Amino acid sequence: MNVLTLPAQPGQDTAPRPVPWRRMAWVTWRQQRATLIAVPTVLAAVAVFLVVFGLKAHHDYAALLNCPLDQGQQSNACAKLFSTFNSTDWPLANTVGILVQLAPVLIGAFAGAPLLARALENGTYRFAWTQGLMRERQAIAKLALLGVTLVVLAWAFGELFSWFFQPFLWTEQISRLTEGAFASSGIVFPAFTLVAFAIGAFLGMLLRRVIPALAATLGVYLAVRLGAWALRGQYPVTVVTSNANQFSAFGTPSQPGFAWILSTWYTGPGGKPANQSAVGQLLEQYQSNPHPTVSVGQTLAEHGYTEWNRWIPPSHYWPMQFIEAGWLLVLAVALMAGTVWLVRHRAA
């Protein structure tokens, strides 16, 4: 009999002590340092490009704002400057905007899917996860450390992109409430990044394979983005106004590129639904022979019709950001809790 085969004495505590959280953070860094180095490096490289190109775009935009379009020969130079801005700066900015929309799912999928699935796929979890409590603590430490890191990086990157894209909101008449601009700025961008990471980690633990988890993450994230887009118009921040008072303190719903008009309908005398063909004829008559001092709303009102608009003013941008980021955070926490539950019950 030696020390390795010596039986435990009665009353002796043989249960392993849990590793302190500070040590767990160090272990997580050692295991995930490739991801924790690669993601900031890639984002930093893209950030340098955004700064360089953004400074040029802001300089060109400032020249447009200071351009006297109504002063004789200079108007031709201003028109050429505007044309150059739209033909050179905008195409590149539009391409960058599309790629930035893919950033959350790419970061989340490649950081989240292999987080736990790689150990299960390679079989190394049998060595690393020898105790139930240890498994849970490792999973929580990995999810927390990488999740917080990705949120901070995504928030900083989203702020930089918002600054970069600002000139094009005005020149291209793009509202901050549209899908691309809204989901790539504010606190919604890091929230989507966290959700993508949580989806990847959950599916990696569920499928126990890295490549299938990556593919599934892309599909589930796309469903979440489509669901967010569908829900966005139902947030309790909408405004309903008629053509009699469409100019409000929040802006004008008819101004293109700023407010988000969700729906438009017409009512006739007594507030009853209007005949669409009759309204259409009035609108055609107005468009064919517009009056400089009479608006289309006044024309409709003279015939007893009222145009109604359900819309979201641009001043409600931040309430919408907090609403969407809030339910995305709840979804991410639920997915992470589900991941920890799977680690406890399915990684034995």
SULNORTA-V531611 format. One record per backbone hydrogen bond with DSSP energy under -1.0 kcal/mol. NH is the residue of the N-H (numbers start at 1). CO is the residue of the C=O. If there is no record, write none. Layout:
# SULNORTA-V531611
nh->NH co->CO
nh->NH co->CO
This chain:
# SULNORTA-V531611
nh->12 co->9
nh->24 co->20
nh->25 co->21
nh->26 co->22
nh->27 co->23
nh->28 co->24
nh->29 co->25
nh->30 co->26
nh->31 co->27
nh->32 co->28
nh->36 co->32
nh->37 co->33
nh->38 co->34
nh->39 co->35
nh->41 co->37
nh->42 co->38
nh->43 co->39
nh->44 co->40
nh->45 co->41
nh->46 co->42
nh->47 co->43
nh->48 co->44
nh->49 co->45
nh->50 co->46
nh->51 co->47
nh->52 co->48
nh->53 co->49
nh->54 co->50
nh->55 co->51
nh->56 co->52
nh->57 co->53
nh->58 co->54
nh->59 co->55
nh->60 co->56
nh->61 co->57
nh->62 co->58
nh->63 co->59
nh->64 co->60
nh->65 co->61
nh->66 co->62
nh->67 co->64
nh->69 co->67
nh->71 co->68
nh->74 co->71
nh->75 co->72
nh->78 co->74
nh->79 co->75
nh->80 co->76
nh->81 co->77
nh->82 co->78
nh->83 co->79
nh->84 co->80
nh->85 co->81
nh->86 co->82
nh->87 co->83
nh->88 co->84
nh->90 co->85
nh->92 co->88
nh->93 co->89
nh->94 co->90
nh->95 co->91
nh->96 co->92
nh->97 co->93
nh->98 co->94
nh->99 co->95
nh->100 co->96
nh->101 co->97
nh->106 co->102
nh->107 co->103
nh->108 co->104
nh->109 co->105
nh->110 co->106
nh->111 co->107
nh->112 co->108
nh->113 co->109
nh->118 co->114
nh->120 co->116
nh->121 co->117
nh->122 co->118
nh->123 co->119
nh->125 co->119
nh->126 co->123
nh->127 co->124
nh->128 co->124
nh->129 co->125
nh->135 co->131
nh->136 co->132
nh->137 co->133
nh->138 co->134
nh->139 co->135
nh->140 co->136
nh->141 co->137
nh->142 co->138
nh->143 co->139
nh->144 co->140
nh->145 co->141
nh->146 co->142
nh->147 co->143
nh->148 co->144
nh->149 co->145
nh->150 co->146
nh->151 co->147
nh->152 co->148
nh->153 co->149
nh->154 co->150
nh->155 co->151
nh->156 co->152
nh->157 co->153
nh->158 co->154
nh->159 co->155
nh->160 co->156
nh->161 co->157
nh->162 co->158
nh->163 co->159
nh->164 co->160
nh->165 co->161
nh->169 co->166
nh->171 co->167
nh->172 co->168
nh->174 co->169
nh->178 co->175
nh->182 co->178
nh->183 co->179
nh->185 co->182
nh->189 co->185
nh->191 co->187
nh->192 co->188
nh->193 co->189
nh->194 co->190
nh->195 co->191
nh->196 co->192
nh->197 co->193
nh->198 co->194
nh->199 co->195
nh->200 co->196
nh->201 co->197
nh->202 co->198
nh->203 co->199
nh->204 co->200
nh->205 co->201
nh->206 co->202
nh->207 co->203
nh->208 co->204
nh->213 co->209
nh->214 co->210
nh->215 co->211
nh->216 co->212
nh->217 co->213
nh->218 co->214
nh->219 co->215
nh->220 co->216
nh->221 co->217
nh->222 co->218
nh->223 co->219
nh->224 co->220
nh->225 co->221
nh->226 co->222
nh->227 co->223
nh->228 co->224
nh->229 co->225
nh->230 co->226
nh->231 co->227
nh->232 co->228
nh->234 co->231
nh->235 co->232
nh->237 co->235
nh->239 co->311
nh->241 co->309
nh->243 co->307
nh->245 co->242
nh->248 co->251
nh->251 co->248
nh->255 co->252
nh->258 co->255
nh->260 co->312
nh->262 co->310
nh->263 co->310
nh->265 co->308
nh->267 co->306
nh->268 co->272
nh->271 co->268
nh->274 co->266
nh->279 co->275
nh->280 co->276
nh->281 co->277
nh->282 co->278
nh->283 co->279
nh->284 co->280
nh->285 co->281
nh->286 co->282
nh->287 co->283
nh->288 co->284
nh->289 co->285
nh->299 co->295
nh->300 co->296
nh->301 co->297
nh->302 co->298
nh->304 co->301
nh->305 co->300
nh->306 co->267
nh->308 co->265
nh->309 co->241
nh->310 co->263
nh->311 co->239
nh->312 co->260
nh->316 co->313
nh->317 co->314
nh->320 co->316
nh->321 co->317
nh->322 co->318
nh->323 co->319
nh->324 co->320
nh->325 co->321
nh->326 co->322
nh->327 co->323
nh->328 co->324
nh->329 co->325
nh->330 co->326
nh->331 co->327
nh->332 co->328
nh->333 co->329
nh->334 co->330
nh->335 co->331
nh->336 co->332
nh->337 co->333
nh->338 co->334
nh->339 co->335
nh->340 co->336
nh->341 co->337
nh->342 co->338
nh->343 co->339
nh->344 co->340
nh->345 co->341
nh->346 co->342
